[in-house]
Amino acid sequence: MTRPAYTPETAIAEDIEGYLARHRDKDLLRFITCGSVDDGKSTLIGRLLYDSKMIFDDQLSALEADSKRVGTQGQEIDFALLVDGLAAEREQGITIDVAYRFFTTEKRKFIVADCPGHEQYTRNMVTGASTADLAVILIDARKGVLAQTRRHSYLCHLLGIRHFVLAVNKMDLVDYSQARFDEIVADYATFATSIGVEGFAAIPISGFKGDNVTDRSANTPWYSGSALINHLETVSLERGAQQAAPLRLPVQWVNRPNLDFRGFAGQISSGIVRPGDAVRVLPSGRTTTIARVVAADGDRDQAVAGESVTLTFADEIDCSRGDVIATADAPPEVADQFEATVVWMDDQPLLPGRGYWLKLGTQTVSATVQQPKYAINVNSLEHIAVKTLDLNAIGIAELTTDRPIVFEPYAQSKALGGFILIDKLTNRTVAAGMLNFSLRRAQNVHWQPTDIKRDDHAALKNQKPRVLWFTGLSGSGKSTIANAVEKRLNLMNRHTFLLDGDNVRHGLNKDLGFTETDRIENIRRVGEVAKLMADAGLIVLTAFISPFRAERDMVRAMLPEGEFIEIFVDTPLEVAEARDVKGLYKKARSGALKNFTGVDSPYEPPEHPEIRVNTVEMTVDEAADTIIRAIMPLK
């Protein structure tokens, strides 16, 4: 066989392949730049992109034009414009959203997240820090350590970042003063030690002038350390620790391309997996062995942390999205009650007791957060007594999920310890959190099996359990109509119980007021009682304002499909207020009664109730008859 002639085109192709191979095998370092407003984060990243030759000619031309038009450096290049892409960012000269940029050197590849410095955008900073290996904390040499410097450092450490660089920026504006640099480093070191940061590299830089960014600067002869880029190229990433840990693979989806193949796909968060390994599927706890490890390029002898693969089992066992495949003899924990650190990221404060969606890895469950034990002052690290968490607050709280989840403390595993909370109504991400540990009571309290089941109770009463949930404004007629419905059911020999809002507050809920938090807890307790009564085979009628959709949906989720019947007693506010049987509206309008629904507290009407009755158009008897016809037969 004759070897093809070696041509210039062949040489070019080999050079390209060699270049791609070299870059493909480089380590990837993800890092974040953070700090206070105007500390020069965007300028530093722009300088790194510029010096690493990661800017195309057309980008450079546009940068030069933009610098003259909207830049802040006179006629010189404003490197911040390479990162600040939003119009509002350029107009105000600030960073608002997280900007991710890629660049590479001969030794390593980098993804850098430029995070905003303003306190109101702390939520965006948390997003950038959640995947970073290293944090570059920038400090303006003229201003020193500020509140946001401390806040961002605390959050980075809280989110598991262990490599820190203290970049004292704008040294050119303090005449490259060693005394000023040493003063700032000493101040920061005191704070860093107090939050548990074991060490950091301090570098005097000027992002604008380029001092100590890519090369050592002659302007700081007193500094003997590395330039910033050299430090980033050589810092240890400790990837081996992830592979040495026990296997954890959160299942993302079940891969079923045909009848002969059933695999479980996901990214390995820690450990190594090989065919023949004994594994345990959680939360079920069933064990099996790995039959095949399949990647994009075919079957593998092994796969390691960070790789996405499909695993097949030697046995047919149940496994689905949200389950975790783990080493059989070293599985993670399963629990439903935890202590967690919560970073609140929404303009609306935390409502203790309200149900939120909790997403942890590939698991999604409903969770309630209790009143925080305390919030943390990031400047003094003082523990502050609070009843809720406001925007950017950091607190310690207990939370409960509606079913057990697979987890590990965040200090051991970001993948199985870090979560977000999502508002069920708006779908906004309202918080990020870290699970610290499961509560002991979660391990000590178990369901006690009983021989007589809820179906047995219902069969004895010859009826199907239901919860008839009457909701509407005060004065709408809920209690009156519910009472009329129960009388009709009683005449039909049905076993019922009526839970009325006022009556329950004389006993079970006598300790609760009428704040949003107390209203949520009121409905949660009533929901649990109604569920127990339905388990006993009863038809339960509840008459509560229950102003929030989220809590009504929470109770619906407690019951089997079809057993929760939402009945909207639809009465306009002006009609309900005109009735004012108890004189409550009058008190609320005068200011004597706070947090009254319809006056100074909102009512969220049902969007899709099973039954709607209009008390303006119907009498009580007509409304009761309408409800009875809708729910029959009750067997």
KAWOQUI-V597951 format. One record per helix or strand. SS is the DSSP state (alpha for helix, beta for strand). FROM is the first residue (numbers start at 1). TO is the last residue. Records with the same first field share a line. If there is no record, write none. Layout:
# KAWOQUI-V597951
SS=FROM-TO / FROM-TO
This chain:
# KAWOQUI-V597951
alpha=8-24 / 41-51 / 57-70 / 79-82 / 87-92 / 119-129 / 147-158 / 171-174 / 178-195 / 218-220 / 228-234 / 239-244 / 414-417 / 440-444 / 454-461 / 478-491 / 501-504 / 516-535 / 549-558 / 573-579 / 584-590 / 620-631
beta=27-35 / 99-104 / 108-114 / 134-140 / 163-169 / 201-204 / 206-206 / 211-211 / 248-250 / 253-258 / 261-270 / 272-273 / 278-282 / 286-295 / 298-299 / 303-304 / 308-313 / 324-327 / 333-344 / 355-360 / 363-369 / 374-376 / 383-384 / 394-407 / 418-423 / 429-438 / 466-471 / 496-500 / 539-543 / 564-570 / 597-597 / 601-601 / 611-614
